[in-house]
Structure formats: structure tokens, C-alpha cells
Amino acid sequence: MIYQANSARPRVMYDFDQVLIWSVLLLLSIGLIMIYSASIAIAEAQFGVDRAHYYLLRHSSFLVVGFVLGLIVFQVPMQAWRKYIGYLFMGNALLLVLVLVPGIGHEVNGSQRWISLYVVNLQPSEFMKFVMVLYAADYVNRKSEDLGCLLKGFLPITIVMALVGFLLLLQPDFGAFVVVTMLAMSILFLGGVSLKIFIGLICILAVGLYGLILTSPYRLDRVVAFMDPWADPYGNGYQLSHALIAFGRGEWLGVGLGGSVEKLFYLPEAHTDFLLSVLAEELGFVGVAAVIVLFICLIVRVFFIGRLAAKLESPFSALVAQGIGIWIGLQALINMGVNMGVLPTKGLTLPLLSFGGSSIAAICIALAVLLRIDWENRQRLRGVTV
């Protein structure tokens, strides 16, 4: 829907999708409130009663940084992204390599996924998700005539995906590996890759995934624990069993904001990976349903923006918008599935809600690009060259 400006309001208010903007703002606001609620006990234990608001202030600073980065990124035309995506991809791949270098990479809980910047830790895998969306969209546009050919159209990006996946698995960051791989595959599918080749890739990836699980004891343990968390509720099933307890305690309307028991050192990573469980306990089914509806509104609007870009003969922008929608939707679906016990435990944050500097920054940058696509669409409809 294209809004017409009137004299009562500034025209700039009508240059963006209002449903998209309000969905994002509401999700960010809910996230900020729930992070404060979920992290009070942790902050008090780590830093003392006087700094119970530590994670709230830190996440607020991440949001400010993300907003500033978004303002800067919005100024970049989509054609510039397409022109320099090769350099951006190589730079991010280099960061994935640096993460693995002793003395540069920072290890947390057995995973080496961060580069210490002293004030904050940078997680390159979060930005690789955004970069992969741009790279795959550009690749599909450049190779549109060869996508039905295995050697010319499909093999080059498969090699790129394999190299990125290899670097992610070395960290190890299996969650990011799954998201990046599925993003690339989804954009290839939307771009018109041969159905036979696409089905063949799915089969290969399914076999590879099965092999990765069987050859990795900790991944196999997680799958076994997912099948029956109550068989070992104090061991491998600990996280999932407490997440399910939180959902059970929440019932329809929750126990009240701030009233969660599971966040009191029972549920690990309460303010990051399992924030939805705390939300379910405090706000109940109604709160979880509201979050799901907001994500649906956001993703639907993203795909409308992508479809409009395609109609306006901007295939690169269309695929980027749809890729961002798939990224947010896929990661939200995986996180919700893990919290609800329908997917094996995996360390992926809930987009726009969970605590995490790199995650918030990457999402804000992606949303700024999405708003740029929306703005360029509306300028073209007005007959303005962008």
C-alpha cells in the first residue's frame, strides 16, 4: 500500500511500510523489557545488587549502536551493495578465519566464535548471515541463465557455501551453519535454480547433517536429550526440561511480569537463547502468541516489499528483501522450536528480542537495507530515479 502525503504530517512518514516499522519497534520493546526481567538475578549475582540493571543498560547501548549503524546503512543505494558485495564477503570470511586464530579468537563455553574488541565481543557469524543474503542474491542475478547447469551455475556457489560452512563448524557454530546454508538454498530456489539440482542438494545436505550428528558426541547427546529430556533432567535434558517447566507454569496469562522462577539460576541463558521461555512463564500463552503474531506481520510485510521490488524490475533488491525475511523467520522459528521442545537444543538467539550485541547489530543493518528497498520502491512508483 502506498500512502499519500497530506499537509498535516511530514511526507517522510509515508515513505516506509508502517506495519513493518511498528512490528519491529514492538518486538524490540518487548525484548528490552524481557531482557531486564530475565537478567536481574544474573546481574545481581555477577556484579552486585547495585548493578542489577547491567544487562538492561548494555542491551540498550547495543540498540543505540544498531540504530546508528542502521541510519548509516540506509544511505547506501542497493546498487552499491551489489557492486561491492564481493569485497564485503571476503572481509567477513577473513573475520571467520581470524576467530580461529589463538590470541585473537575469544572462547566461551567451549566455542570460539568471538573476536574480543575489549568493550564488546564481535561475532562474525552473525554478520555472515546478512552477507550471505547479499552474496546469494547477487550470484543468482549474475548467473540467472546458468542456474539450470550443474557446473556453471550451481557448483561455484556450492563451493562457497562449503567453505563458509567449514569455517563455521570449526568454531563450532552449528546453528549459524544451518541458518547460512538454508538462506543460500532458499535464495537459489527463489531465483529459479533447477528443481532436480535443488532436490539433489537437499539430499546431500540431509546425509551430511546426519553424518555431522553421528560423528559429534555432543550433537548426538543433544538429539537424544531432545527426544526425551526427562530421561536425564539433571544432565543433557536440563535446559529443555526447565524450558518446558517455564511454559507449563505460564499457562494462559502467565505468573506476571518479573514473577518467573525459572530465571532464578534454573534456566541457563535465560536472557539469550531461552528468553522466550521466561516470556512464556511471565506472560503466558497470550504473550507468546503476541510475539508470534508480530513476527508473522513483519515477515509478511517483508515479502510484500520483495514482491513489489520484483514487479518494479529490481530482482536483486527483491531477493535481498525475501532473504532477510527468510533469515528472521527461520531463526525465530528455530529458537521458538528449541524453547518449546519441538527442535533439538541449539544456540540461536531470538531475533530482535534476545540479548546480544552482534545479533542486534546485524539485524538492525539488515532491517535498514530492507527499509532502503522499501523506500526505493516507493520512489520508483513516484517516477523518481534512485
Secondary structure in CASP SS format (residue, H / E / C, confidence):
PFRMAT SS
TARGET T0000
AUTHOR 0000-0000-0000
METHOD secondary structure of the structure
MODEL  1
M C 1.00
I C 1.00
Y C 1.00
Q C 1.00
A C 1.00
N C 1.00
S C 1.00
A C 1.00
R C 1.00
P C 1.00
R H 1.00
V H 1.00
M H 1.00
Y H 1.00
D C 1.00
F C 1.00
D C 1.00
Q H 1.00
V H 1.00
L H 1.00
I H 1.00
W H 1.00
S H 1.00
V H 1.00
L H 1.00
L H 1.00
L H 1.00
L H 1.00
S H 1.00
I H 1.00
G H 1.00
L H 1.00
I H 1.00
M H 1.00
I H 1.00
Y H 1.00
S H 1.00
A H 1.00
S H 1.00
I H 1.00
A H 1.00
I H 1.00
A H 1.00
E H 1.00
A H 1.00
Q H 1.00
F H 1.00
G C 1.00
V H 1.00
D H 1.00
R H 1.00
A C 1.00
H C 1.00
Y H 1.00
Y H 1.00
L H 1.00
L H 1.00
R H 1.00
H H 1.00
S H 1.00
S H 1.00
F H 1.00
L H 1.00
V H 1.00
V H 1.00
G H 1.00
F H 1.00
V H 1.00
L H 1.00
G H 1.00
L H 1.00
I H 1.00
V H 1.00
F H 1.00
Q C 1.00
V C 1.00
P C 1.00
M H 1.00
Q H 1.00
A H 1.00
W H 1.00
R H 1.00
K H 1.00
Y H 1.00
I H 1.00
G H 1.00
Y H 1.00
L H 1.00
F H 1.00
M H 1.00
G H 1.00
N H 1.00
A H 1.00
L H 1.00
L H 1.00
L H 1.00
V H 1.00
L H 1.00
V H 1.00
L C 1.00
V C 1.00
P C 1.00
G C 1.00
I C 1.00
G E 1.00
H E 1.00
E E 1.00
V E 1.00
N C 1.00
G C 1.00
S E 1.00
Q E 1.00
R E 1.00
W E 1.00
I E 1.00
S E 1.00
L C 1.00
Y C 1.00
V C 1.00
V C 1.00
N E 1.00
L E 1.00
Q C 1.00
P H 1.00
S H 1.00
E H 1.00
F H 1.00
M H 1.00
K H 1.00
F H 1.00
V H 1.00
M H 1.00
V H 1.00
L H 1.00
Y H 1.00
A H 1.00
A H 1.00
D H 1.00
Y H 1.00
V H 1.00
N H 1.00
R H 1.00
K C 1.00
S H 1.00
E H 1.00
D H 1.00
L C 1.00
G C 1.00
C C 1.00
L H 1.00
L H 1.00
K H 1.00
G H 1.00
F H 1.00
L H 1.00
P H 1.00
I H 1.00
T H 1.00
I H 1.00
V H 1.00
M H 1.00
A H 1.00
L H 1.00
V H 1.00
G H 1.00
F H 1.00
L H 1.00
L H 1.00
L H 1.00
L H 1.00
Q C 1.00
P C 1.00
D C 1.00
F H 1.00
G H 1.00
A H 1.00
F H 1.00
V H 1.00
V H 1.00
V H 1.00
T H 1.00
M H 1.00
L H 1.00
A H 1.00
M H 1.00
S H 1.00
I H 1.00
L H 1.00
F H 1.00
L H 1.00
G H 1.00
G C 1.00
V C 1.00
S C 1.00
L H 1.00
K H 1.00
I H 1.00
F H 1.00
I H 1.00
G H 1.00
L H 1.00
I H 1.00
C H 1.00
I H 1.00
L H 1.00
A H 1.00
V H 1.00
G H 1.00
L H 1.00
Y H 1.00
G H 1.00
L H 1.00
I H 1.00
L H 1.00
T C 1.00
S C 1.00
P H 1.00
Y H 1.00
R H 1.00
L H 1.00
D H 1.00
R H 1.00
V H 1.00
V H 1.00
A H 1.00
F H 1.00
M H 1.00
D C 1.00
P H 1.00
W H 1.00
A H 1.00
D C 1.00
P C 1.00
Y C 1.00
G C 1.00
N C 1.00
G C 1.00
Y H 1.00
Q H 1.00
L H 1.00
S H 1.00
H H 1.00
A H 1.00
L H 1.00
I H 1.00
A H 1.00
F H 1.00
G H 1.00
R H 1.00
G H 1.00
E C 1.00
W C 1.00
L C 1.00
G C 1.00
V C 1.00
G C 1.00
L C 1.00
G C 1.00
G C 1.00
S C 1.00
V C 1.00
E C 1.00
K C 1.00
L C 1.00
F C 1.00
Y C 1.00
L C 1.00
P C 1.00
E C 1.00
A C 1.00
H C 1.00
T C 1.00
D C 1.00
F C 1.00
L H 1.00
L H 1.00
S H 1.00
V H 1.00
L H 1.00
A H 1.00
E H 1.00
E H 1.00
L H 1.00
G H 1.00
F H 1.00
V H 1.00
G H 1.00
V H 1.00
A H 1.00
A H 1.00
V H 1.00
I H 1.00
V H 1.00
L H 1.00
F H 1.00
I H 1.00
C H 1.00
L H 1.00
I H 1.00
V H 1.00
R H 1.00
V H 1.00
F H 1.00
F H 1.00
I H 1.00
G H 1.00
R H 1.00
L H 1.00
A H 1.00
A H 1.00
K H 1.00
L C 1.00
E C 1.00
S C 1.00
P H 1.00
F H 1.00
S H 1.00
A H 1.00
L H 1.00
V H 1.00
A H 1.00
Q H 1.00
G H 1.00
I H 1.00
G H 1.00
I H 1.00
W H 1.00
I H 1.00
G H 1.00
L H 1.00
Q H 1.00
A H 1.00
L H 1.00
I H 1.00
N H 1.00
M H 1.00
G H 1.00
V H 1.00
N H 1.00
M H 1.00
G C 1.00
V C 1.00
L C 1.00
P C 1.00
T C 1.00
K C 1.00
G C 1.00
L C 1.00
T C 1.00
L C 1.00
P C 1.00
L C 1.00
L C 1.00
S C 1.00
F C 1.00
G C 1.00
G H 1.00
S H 1.00
S H 1.00
I H 1.00
A H 1.00
A H 1.00
I H 1.00
C H 1.00
I H 1.00
A H 1.00
L H 1.00
A H 1.00
V H 1.00
L H 1.00
L H 1.00
R H 1.00
I H 1.00
D H 1.00
W H 1.00
E H 1.00
N H 1.00
R H 1.00
Q H 1.00
R H 1.00
L H 1.00
R C 1.00
G C 1.00
V C 1.00
T C 1.00
V C 1.00
END
